[in-house]
Structures are given as C-alpha cells and as structure tokens.
Amino acid sequence: MTGPVRTDEWRVFWTSRRNRWKLAIVVAVLVLTLYSLGMFLERIEVRKGAVIDDPVLYLFDPVDLTWWIFGLIYGAMVLALVDLLPNPVRFLTALLAYILLVWFRMVLMYLAPLDPPPTMIVLADPLVEKLNSHPALTRDLFFSGHTSTLFLLGLVSSHRWRKRLFYVATLLVGLGVVLQHVHYAVDVAVAPFVAFASFRLSRSLMQATDIKAL
C-alpha cells in the first residue's frame, strides 16, 4: 500500500507504553551507535592494514562512478522512508537491524584491518563533502556498508516491487564500488550475508520483546 503515513497504525502502536519505551530506547541506541561509528572510523582511518591481492580488480581499470552510486543510495533512502514510515513495527525492526549491522561492521573492520586497493578512486559523498572538511574515508572496507544497508532495506520492505528496486540498487552499488576499486570483491560479497543475519536477529529480538514480528 502506498500513500501517506497511516496514522491509525502509529496511534495503536503509541497507545502501548512498552512500545513507546522501546522506540525511545532504540532511537537512543541508534544515536549512540552512529556516534560510536564516527569515532571508530576516525581511528581506523589512521591504522595500517593489509592489501588484498584481488584478481577481480585486475580485470578492469577503475572507473569514477561516484555520482551514480550516491544517486542510487539517496534514491533508495527516500524510497525507504516512504516504505517504512507507514508501519511502526517495520520501522522499528529496520532501525534495530541497522544498529546490529553497524556493530557487526565495526567488529569485523576491527578484526580485519585492510588498506584500500592501490588503484582506488576515492568515493566521496558529494553532499557530505560540502559540509565536512575531513577527507573521505578509505579504510572502512570489510564489509561494504552501502551494499549491506541497501540489501537490508530490501529485506525489511513489505512491497514486492520496492523489494526488487532495493535489490537491484544493491547489485548496482555493489558493482559500482568494485568497478571504482573502492572495495575488494570480498567486501561486497560478504555484505548481504551480514545484512541478512542482522535482519533475522532483529526479528528475533522483536519477538522476544512482545512486538509483532514481520
């Protein structure tokens, strides 16, 4: 179903004090998680890591696809808001799954320190770059955050055609970051599996806390 946010579902959800507390806690944890991610990324950016001898990257010279990649990402973000906001349970599940995904990513990046491919064309967010004087990140590699987030949106979506759009965006962005030599192939290949694990764990936590699961 498309259209504006269905206030009746939010009204029913909001009548439960437990639901209100859970939403507040998840939002607070999300803010803390994003703050922790920012500090973590600053630390790993100055850390030396290994360079993977990736035969996939030998197949082609890097291509600058920055605008195409971020066009897909921002388009998917807008679609995700349209898709998730009408349903508070789905919205809460998505937030919780994203929190788990970020923490999985920080753990794996810590355990697998990598240097970027030598032929990388830096992927700098065109919007963030205008607001931030810091150089673009290059060592946030294993695993691809953009690819995993888009795949997660496909898992959480309840609409068949929107799911397909998210999955197509996942494929295109995954290919894009490899073609630009921003990521190693393994960074992209692993991303959907971690996203799936985050989604399933989020659903389990929702069930365990007496919120109707997807």
QUICORPE-V883913 format. One line per field, one symbol per residue. phi: phi as a letter, one per 30 degrees, with the letter a starting at -180 (. if undefined). burial: I if it has 9 or more other ideal C-beta (glycine too) atoms within 8 Angstrom, else O. A space follows every 10 residues. Layout:
# QUICORPE-V883913
phi = ???
burial = ???
This chain:
# QUICORPE-V883913
phi = .ckdeddddd dddddddddd dddddddddd dddddddedd dddddccdbd cddcddddda ddbdcedddd dddddddddd dddcedbddd dddddddded dddedddddd dbdbcdeece ceccdddddd cbdddddbcd cccddddddd dddddddcce ddedddddde dddedddddd idbdeddddd eddddddddd ddddddddci cedd
burial = OOOOOIOOII OOIIOOOOII OIIOOIIOII OOIIOIIOOI IOOIIOOOIO OOOIOOIOOO OIOOIIOIII OIIIIIOOII OOIIOIIIII IIIIIIIIII IIIIIIOIII OIIIOIIOOI IOIOOIOOIO OOOOOOOOII IIIIIIIIII IIIIIIIOOO OIIIIIIOII OIIIOIIIII IIIIIIIIOI IIOIIIIIIO IIIIIIIOOO IOIO
